[in-house]
């Protein structure tokens, strides 16, 4: 895990907690996979629609936010939303 990884985890946690009702169920874990850092986001089942959004727009926005923050540190990040 790189030094920047916990900051990206905190960024995704903060963004996800702002979107959901059950903030205690938000969990973000990171691991390295082939030179790319993968963040897995888990939320409560009731909040899944809030994270994905209409036609996936919210999920796409979260991924863009993560990639933009990763570009600043010259690292590739991927967001996976787990059910």
Secondary structure, DSSP 8 states (H G I E B T S, - for coil): --TTHHHHHHHHHHHHHHH-S-GGG-EEEEEEETTEEEEEEE--GGGHHHHH-GGGHHHHHHHHHHHHHHHHTT--EEEEEE-
